Amino acid sequence: MTARLEGRVAVITGAGSGIGLATARRFASEGAKVVLADMNVQSGEAAAKEVGGIFVRADVTIAGDVENMYKVAFDTYGRIDIAFNNAGISPTDDDSILTTELEVWERVNRVNLTSIFLCCKYVIPYMQKTGKGSIINTASFVATMGAATSQIAYTASKGGVLSMTRELGVQFAREGIRVNALSPGPVNTPMLQELFAKDPERATRRLVHIPMGRFAEASEIAAAAAFLASDDSSFITASNFLVDGGISGAYVTPLDA
Ligand SMILES: NC(=O)c1ccc[n+]([C@@H]2O[C@H](COP(=O)([O-])OP(=O)(O)OC[C@H]3O[C@@H](n4cnc5c(N)ncnc54)[C@H](O)[C@@H]3O)[C@@H](O)[C@H]2O)c1
């Protein structure tokens, strides 16, 4: 493993599970000091122990929690170089617009979109102190592609993440702060497993659209996050970085070999 993140301080939200956990492992293995934030204390603490980082309990929908999370990171390590704003939800009661309740719409948008607003709002001033930083906001391939198997609030929230990221990337480009969206295709994490557990047909219906014929592993998304966090991506900002196994480029996919 290369040590591209030696001496860097990274704050990761949703670090107790899935993509966040895999990224905490990856960032730590590349030399970063990692601050792991999650609302789930048990999984967050276990993850922090595993990677040798520190855990901060934070509900990313609450401004005070988000402010505190960065304060703890800064007070502990004296700088913040990387913010991976990754916590998100994809509940089963978010479905067709015809059946999705307003409460669900508001909850999903608060966790997936308002949280990114809060994280960026409170981390950018720390990055301005050093004139350098990389912010990575987790969006999704559904921000740019329509699905007949709708999750309307989720899709709209990720579209919001994409346009907010673009604007922030442009606004802060000359201050040395890069802001990129990371858009995974379907990833084999607890979020996806829960969604498909009751209904294997749901998984099959999606797999046919993926040229690679499989879901991503969380470690593959973590590898892309590490690239965006590191100076290897020094000329990339305001971008939508797709890691989707070819879904967004596909018209006809290969038949099973
Ligand atoms: N799994 C996929 O197929 C997929 C595809 C595209 C994008 N994404 C996005 O990737 C991100 C991570 O997803 P994952 O699959 O790793 O999910 P996951 O459910 O495995 O992990 C999400 C983590 O976020 C935490 N979390 C949820 N709400 C929170 C809150 N309010 N405050 C703090 N922490 C909170 C959870 O406790 C959990 O540890 C999400 O933004 C998701 O939308 C996932």
The ligand as an ORCA input file, in Angstrom:
! r2SCAN-3c Opt
* xyz 0 1
  N     -24.595      0.698     -0.959
  C     -24.868      1.209     -2.148
  O     -25.260      0.502     -3.073
  C     -24.662      2.683     -2.414
  C     -24.679      3.127     -3.743
  C     -24.504      4.479     -4.011
  C     -24.331      5.358     -2.948
  N     -24.324      4.898     -1.673
  C     -24.129      5.879     -0.600
  O     -22.976      5.569      0.136
  C     -23.107      6.052      1.471
  C     -22.772      4.928      2.443
  O     -23.660      3.864      2.209
  P     -23.391      2.370      2.736
  O     -23.912      1.478      1.685
  O     -22.003      2.240      3.212
  O     -24.457      2.353      3.954
  P     -24.445      1.625      5.373
  O     -25.872      1.578      5.788
  O     -23.656      0.351      5.325
  O     -23.643      2.661      6.299
  C     -24.142      3.948      6.553
  C     -23.616      4.440      7.903
  O     -24.124      5.757      8.115
  C     -24.572      5.881      9.453
  N     -25.608      6.898      9.549
  C     -26.871      6.853      9.050
  N     -27.532      7.977      9.378
  C     -26.672      8.745     10.094
  C     -26.770     10.013     10.733
  N     -27.902     10.724     10.710
  N     -25.679     10.479     11.376
  C     -24.528      9.767     11.431
  N     -24.389      8.567     10.862
  C     -25.442      8.054     10.205
  C     -25.088      4.493      9.820
  O     -25.122      4.298     11.221
  C     -24.089      3.590      9.097
  O     -22.991      3.269      9.928
  C     -24.527      6.595      1.587
  O     -24.509      7.993      1.417
  C     -25.238      5.923      0.427
  O     -26.352      6.653     -0.021
  C     -24.470      3.579     -1.377
*
